[in-house]
Amino acid sequence: MSYYVIYDGNCNLCVTLVQFLETLDKGKLFLYTSMQNEQQLTQWGITFQDCQQGMILIDANAPERRWQGSDAAEEIGKLLPLGSLFVDAYRALPGMKWAGDRFYEQIRDHRYTLFGKRDTTYQSAYCVDGGCKIGHD
């Protein structure tokens, strides 16, 4: 199984989280493309407006299966080793899902103000289309 993670390649926080996932996974489960890669997104029928609702996770084996925003973050967490224990515990606590969704929305909507915006779009070494740049920053 593999999954495609669509992230904001201009967002410092988003890039840091992608780099963390890259270190953990090394491209075994997750491949990445930025929200700025319009050509790739068009192939999946994803628009700029869709991306404004947050990161997107796509099941590569069944592309109609998609998660977005905090749901995508939770699904990624569940797919990591022992991650389902933490995500299930989080979801079991009354009100946590609602609070987590609101927290995600605030971070999403103010990410550049809170964490800054990159001068160049980050491209993962583990990209969806195989055209990854070597020696990325």
Residue pairs with C-beta under 8 A, 6 or more apart in sequence:
1 29
1 59
1 60
1 61
2 29
2 30
2 31
2 60
2 61
3 29
3 30
3 31
3 57
3 58
3 59
3 60
3 76
3 79
4 30
4 31
4 32
4 33
4 57
4 58
4 60
4 128
5 18
5 21
5 30
5 31
5 32
5 33
5 55
5 56
5 57
5 72
5 76
6 32
6 33
6 34
6 35
6 41
6 46
6 51
6 55
6 56
6 57
6 58
7 14
7 15
7 17
7 18
7 32
7 34
7 35
7 55
8 14
8 15
8 34
8 35
8 36
8 51
8 55
8 111
9 15
9 34
9 35
9 36
9 37
9 118
9 121
9 122
9 123
10 34
10 36
10 112
10 117
10 118
10 121
10 122
11 111
11 112
11 115
11 117
11 118
12 111
12 115
12 116
12 117
12 118
13 107
13 111
13 114
13 115
14 55
14 111
15 118
15 122
18 32
18 122
18 124
19 122
21 30
21 76
22 30
22 32
22 124
22 125
22 126
24 80
25 80
25 126
26 126
27 125
27 126
29 79
30 76
30 79
30 126
31 60
31 124
31 126
31 127
31 128
32 124
32 126
32 127
32 128
33 40
33 41
33 124
33 127
33 128
33 129
34 121
34 122
34 123
34 124
35 41
35 48
35 51
36 121
37 129
38 48
40 128
40 129
41 47
41 50
41 51
44 58
44 63
46 56
50 56
50 68
53 68
53 69
53 108
54 68
54 69
54 70
54 72
54 104
54 105
54 108
55 68
55 69
55 72
55 73
56 66
56 67
56 68
56 72
57 66
57 67
57 68
57 72
57 75
57 76
58 65
58 66
59 65
59 66
67 74
67 75
69 101
69 104
69 105
69 108
70 100
70 101
70 103
70 104
70 105
73 104
74 87
74 90
74 91
74 100
76 83
77 83
77 84
77 86
77 87
78 84
78 87
78 88
90 96
90 97
90 100
91 97
107 114
120 137
122 136
122 137
123 132
123 133
123 136
124 132
124 136
125 132
125 133
125 134
125 136
126 132
